[in-house]
Amino acid sequence: MNYPVWDLPMGSGVLIAVVATLHVFVSHFAVGGGLWLVVTEARARRAGDVQLLQFVKDHSRFFMLLTLVFGAISGVGIWATIGLISPQATSALIHAYVWGWAIEWVFFFIEIAAALVYYYGWERLDARTHLIVGWIYFSAAFLSLIVINGIITFMLTPGGWLENQEFWTGFFNPTYWPSAVVRTFAGVAIAGMFTLLSSAGLAKETFRRRVTLWNAGWAVAGVLGVIFGAQWYKHSIAVWQENG
């Protein structure tokens, strides 16, 4: 290590990209998948669909292990990686948005607690309480995304923050809203894709066809939303570059 820079044969940027891409993929699934769980559970309970309810229950185990275990580890991996590769930039980002990070960590703590209660509460909680816990999980996960989105987009398009260095000016920067749309719908699309993978292992019967169509609808809706958001994002970047 050549302090204060950590040189890597593969390139430091490549390492950050690998770790961050894996984490972002799973973290977006944590948002979209959480919404899928609670919406699909509510649908199954209203219809008295025992098969669909069991499918949701089985999928929740995979969801919890992937998002809580791998998601948490890869999130720590991002901090370790950027801290070693670019300590000065990491320190500057933390100091500029320390309260933003603190808020996000609170939401993440609620997210973890709610996910554990949701999974272990299938046989212990009544239906209404279980659904409430599911909505608490999704709300915390979505709010975590909303906070992180402001900090991530600030890194690319700081906007008026360069002049006044005010928290909210940088947070609600030129690409904040289109990025929020892209990330939200990306989560929905990934949830649909993961549940399509889960349903592929079901026996070839009417239920498999029914649940596949339901999951495919999530994937298609998510992709369409991402396309719309990406066009808006592209336009926002162009405007930022022109004005910058």
C-alpha positions as CSV (number, residue, x, y, z in Angstrom):
1,M,0.0,0.0,0.0
2,N,1.3,3.4,-1.0
3,Y,-0.3,5.6,1.6
4,P,-2.6,7.4,1.1
5,V,-3.5,5.6,-2.1
6,W,-4.1,1.8,-2.3
7,D,-2.9,0.7,-5.7
8,L,-4.3,-2.5,-7.2
9,P,-3.2,-4.4,-10.4
10,M,-6.9,-4.7,-11.4
11,G,-7.5,-1.0,-10.8
12,S,-9.1,0.5,-7.7
13,G,-12.1,1.6,-9.7
14,V,-12.8,-1.9,-10.9
15,L,-12.8,-3.2,-7.3
16,I,-15.2,-0.6,-6.1
17,A,-17.5,-1.3,-9.1
18,V,-17.5,-5.0,-8.4
19,V,-18.3,-4.7,-4.7
20,A,-20.8,-1.8,-5.2
21,T,-22.7,-3.6,-8.1
22,L,-23.2,-6.7,-6.1
23,H,-24.4,-4.7,-3.1
24,V,-26.7,-2.4,-5.1
25,F,-28.3,-5.4,-6.8
26,V,-29.2,-7.0,-3.5
27,S,-30.1,-3.8,-1.8
28,H,-32.6,-3.0,-4.5
29,F,-34.0,-6.5,-4.2
30,A,-34.4,-5.7,-0.5
31,V,-36.8,-2.9,-1.4
32,G,-38.7,-4.4,-4.3
33,G,-38.8,-7.8,-2.7
34,G,-40.1,-6.5,0.5
35,L,-43.0,-4.9,-1.4
36,W,-43.6,-8.1,-3.3
37,L,-43.8,-10.1,-0.1
38,V,-46.3,-7.9,1.7
39,V,-48.5,-7.3,-1.4
40,T,-48.5,-10.9,-2.4
41,E,-49.2,-12.1,1.1
42,A,-52.2,-9.7,1.4
43,R,-53.4,-11.0,-2.0
44,A,-53.2,-14.6,-0.9
45,R,-54.9,-13.9,2.5
46,R,-57.8,-12.1,0.8
47,A,-58.3,-14.9,-1.7
48,G,-57.8,-17.6,0.8
49,D,-55.1,-19.0,-1.5
50,V,-53.1,-21.5,0.7
51,Q,-50.7,-22.4,-2.1
52,L,-49.7,-18.8,-2.8
53,L,-49.4,-18.1,0.9
54,Q,-47.0,-21.0,1.3
55,F,-45.0,-19.8,-1.7
56,V,-44.6,-16.4,-0.1
57,K,-43.5,-18.0,3.2
58,D,-40.9,-20.2,1.5
59,H,-39.6,-17.3,-0.5
60,S,-39.3,-15.1,2.6
61,R,-36.5,-17.4,3.9
62,F,-34.4,-16.9,0.8
63,F,-35.2,-13.2,0.9
64,M,-34.1,-12.8,4.5
65,L,-30.8,-14.7,4.0
66,L,-29.9,-12.9,0.9
67,T,-30.8,-9.3,1.9
68,L,-29.8,-9.4,5.5
69,V,-26.7,-11.5,5.4
70,F,-25.1,-10.8,2.0
71,G,-26.6,-7.3,1.9
72,A,-25.1,-6.3,5.2
73,I,-21.7,-7.9,4.5
74,S,-21.4,-6.3,1.0
75,G,-22.4,-2.9,2.5
76,V,-19.6,-3.1,5.0
77,G,-17.4,-4.2,2.1
78,I,-18.1,-0.9,0.2
79,W,-17.1,1.2,3.2
80,A,-13.9,-0.8,3.6
81,T,-13.1,-0.6,-0.1
82,I,-13.6,3.1,-0.6
83,G,-12.0,3.9,2.8
84,L,-8.8,2.2,1.6
85,I,-8.8,3.4,-2.0
86,S,-9.8,7.0,-1.4
87,P,-9.7,7.9,2.3
88,Q,-9.9,11.6,1.8
89,A,-12.9,11.5,-0.5
90,T,-14.7,9.1,1.9
91,S,-14.0,11.4,4.9
92,A,-15.3,14.4,3.0
93,L,-18.5,12.5,2.0
94,I,-19.1,11.4,5.6
95,H,-18.5,14.9,7.0
96,A,-20.8,16.5,4.4
97,Y,-23.6,14.0,5.0
98,V,-23.0,12.6,8.5
99,W,-26.7,13.1,9.5
100,G,-27.9,11.6,6.3
101,W,-25.8,8.4,6.9
102,A,-27.1,8.4,10.6
103,I,-30.7,8.5,9.4
104,E,-30.1,5.8,6.9
105,W,-28.5,3.5,9.5
106,V,-31.6,4.0,11.7
107,F,-33.8,2.9,8.9
108,F,-31.5,-0.1,8.2
109,F,-31.7,-1.2,11.8
110,I,-35.5,-1.0,11.7
111,E,-35.4,-2.9,8.4
112,I,-33.3,-5.8,9.9
113,A,-35.5,-6.0,13.0
114,A,-38.7,-6.0,10.9
115,A,-37.4,-8.6,8.5
116,L,-36.5,-11.0,11.3
117,V,-39.9,-10.6,13.0
118,Y,-41.6,-11.0,9.6
119,Y,-39.9,-14.3,8.9
120,Y,-40.1,-15.8,12.4
121,G,-43.6,-14.5,12.8
122,W,-45.4,-16.6,10.2
123,E,-46.6,-19.1,12.9
124,R,-46.5,-16.7,15.8
125,L,-48.4,-13.6,14.7
126,D,-51.9,-13.2,13.5
127,A,-52.5,-12.3,9.9
128,R,-53.1,-8.6,10.5
129,T,-50.0,-8.1,12.7
130,H,-47.9,-10.0,10.3
131,L,-48.9,-7.8,7.4
132,I,-48.2,-4.7,9.5
133,V,-44.7,-5.9,10.2
134,G,-44.3,-6.5,6.5
135,W,-45.3,-2.9,5.7
136,I,-43.0,-1.6,8.4
137,Y,-40.1,-3.5,6.8
138,F,-40.9,-2.2,3.3
139,S,-41.3,1.4,4.6
140,A,-38.0,1.3,6.3
141,A,-36.3,-0.2,3.3
142,F,-37.8,2.3,0.9
143,L,-36.9,5.3,3.2
144,S,-33.4,3.9,3.4
145,L,-33.2,4.0,-0.4
146,I,-34.6,7.5,-0.5
147,V,-31.9,8.8,1.9
148,I,-29.1,6.9,0.1
149,N,-30.3,8.1,-3.2
150,G,-29.8,11.8,-2.2
151,I,-26.2,11.1,-1.2
152,I,-25.3,9.0,-4.2
153,T,-26.7,11.4,-6.7
154,F,-25.0,14.3,-4.9
155,M,-21.7,12.6,-5.7
156,L,-22.4,12.9,-9.5
157,T,-24.4,16.1,-9.7
158,P,-23.9,18.3,-6.6
159,G,-25.8,21.1,-8.1
160,G,-26.0,24.3,-6.0
161,W,-24.0,22.7,-3.2
162,L,-20.8,23.8,-4.8
163,E,-21.8,27.4,-4.1
164,N,-23.5,27.3,-0.7
165,Q,-22.6,23.8,0.6
166,E,-26.0,23.4,2.3
167,F,-27.2,19.9,3.1
168,W,-30.6,20.0,1.4
169,T,-29.3,21.8,-1.7
170,G,-26.9,18.9,-2.4
171,F,-29.4,16.3,-1.3
172,F,-32.2,17.4,-3.7
173,N,-29.7,17.8,-6.5
174,P,-30.5,17.8,-10.3
175,T,-30.7,14.0,-10.6
176,Y,-32.3,13.2,-7.3
177,W,-35.9,12.5,-8.5
178,P,-35.2,10.6,-11.8
179,S,-32.7,8.5,-9.9
180,A,-35.3,7.7,-7.2
181,V,-37.7,6.6,-9.9
182,V,-35.1,4.4,-11.5
183,R,-34.0,2.8,-8.2
184,T,-37.6,2.2,-7.1
185,F,-38.7,0.5,-10.3
186,A,-35.4,-1.4,-10.5
187,G,-36.2,-2.9,-7.1
188,V,-39.7,-3.9,-8.4
189,A,-38.1,-5.5,-11.6
190,I,-35.5,-7.4,-9.6
191,A,-38.2,-8.7,-7.2
192,G,-40.1,-10.0,-10.2
193,M,-37.0,-11.7,-11.6
194,F,-36.1,-13.4,-8.4
195,T,-39.6,-14.7,-7.8
196,L,-39.7,-15.9,-11.3
197,L,-36.6,-17.9,-10.5
198,S,-38.3,-19.3,-7.4
199,S,-41.4,-20.3,-9.2
200,A,-39.4,-22.1,-11.9
201,G,-38.9,-24.9,-9.4
202,L,-42.6,-25.5,-8.8
203,A,-44.4,-28.5,-10.3
204,K,-45.8,-27.8,-13.7
205,E,-49.4,-27.3,-12.9
206,T,-52.0,-24.5,-12.8
207,F,-50.5,-22.9,-9.7
208,R,-47.1,-22.5,-11.3
209,R,-48.6,-20.8,-14.3
210,R,-50.7,-18.5,-12.1
211,V,-47.7,-17.4,-9.9
212,T,-45.4,-17.1,-12.9
213,L,-47.8,-14.6,-14.5
214,W,-48.1,-12.7,-11.3
215,N,-44.3,-12.5,-10.9
216,A,-43.8,-11.6,-14.6
217,G,-46.1,-8.7,-14.2
218,W,-43.8,-7.3,-11.5
219,A,-40.8,-7.7,-13.7
220,V,-42.4,-6.1,-16.8
221,A,-43.8,-3.2,-14.7
222,G,-40.4,-2.6,-13.1
223,V,-38.5,-2.7,-16.5
224,L,-41.0,-0.2,-18.0
225,G,-40.6,2.1,-15.0
226,V,-36.8,1.9,-15.3
227,I,-36.9,2.8,-19.0
228,F,-39.0,5.9,-18.2
229,G,-36.8,6.9,-15.3
230,A,-33.6,6.3,-17.3
231,Q,-34.8,8.7,-20.0
232,W,-35.6,11.4,-17.4
233,Y,-32.2,10.7,-15.8
234,K,-30.4,11.1,-19.1
235,H,-32.2,14.4,-19.7
236,S,-31.3,15.6,-16.2
237,I,-27.6,14.8,-16.7
238,A,-27.6,16.7,-20.0
239,V,-29.1,19.7,-18.4
240,W,-26.6,19.6,-15.6
241,Q,-23.7,19.4,-18.0
242,E,-25.0,22.3,-20.0
243,N,-25.5,24.5,-16.9
244,G,-22.3,23.3,-15.2
